[in-house]
Amino acid sequence: MYILIRIGTNDTRWTEKVSRTKKTLEDYIKSKGFYWSKKIGRYVDDKTTGISGGSGTDYVIEQVDEI
């Protein structure tokens, strides 16, 4: 199982989506304009210029065990 976690300002984190496959979550955030940043290690966008990291919202995908 994979969890899509949205990271906002001040490192606030929310669980946004859960999926059995990572690709489903990647497709979901890529459709919203996010891409993987190797430098930051998160999915970021470039919607707002002048702010490091784009809009101030980043995403990470974490793998978890299903019970």
N, C-alpha and C positions, 0 to 999 in steps of 0.2 A: 504494500500500500504506500501511496505517496500523498503528502500533504503540501498544498500550496499555501505559503505564508506570506502575507503582505506586511511589509516593513514601512512604517511611516516616520514622521519626524520624531526625534528623541528616541529612536530605536523601538517605537511602539510596534508590537506584533499582533496580527490577527490571523486566525485560520480562515482561509477563504474557500478553498475547495479540497476535496479528497478524491483520489482516483486509484484504480488498481494499476494503471500504467503511467509512467512519467511522461510519455509522449502526449497523452491527452491533455495534461496540464500545460506542457510546453506549447502545444497548439493553441490553447485557450489564451495564454498571456501574449503569445506572438501576434494573435489577431487583434490584441489591444495596443500593439505597437512596441512591445517590450522585446529586448534581445539580451543575450548572455554577455556580460562584461567580464572578461577574464581578469582584468585589472582589479575590479571591485569584488568579484566572486558572487555576483547577484545578477538578476535580470533587471535591467534598467530601461528607461526611455529618454528621449531627447525633446519632449514637448515644450518645456520651459527653458528658454535660453538664459544664461547667466547664473543658473543654479547648478552646482555640481551634482550630477546624478539625475538631471532632468526634472521631473515634476515633484520630486521629493518623496515619491513612492517607489520602492523596489520590491522585488519578489525573490524568494528562495523556495526550492523544492526539497523537502526532507523525506527520506525513506523511513518508514516505521513498520514494525511487526503488527500483523493483524491477530486479534485474539478471538 
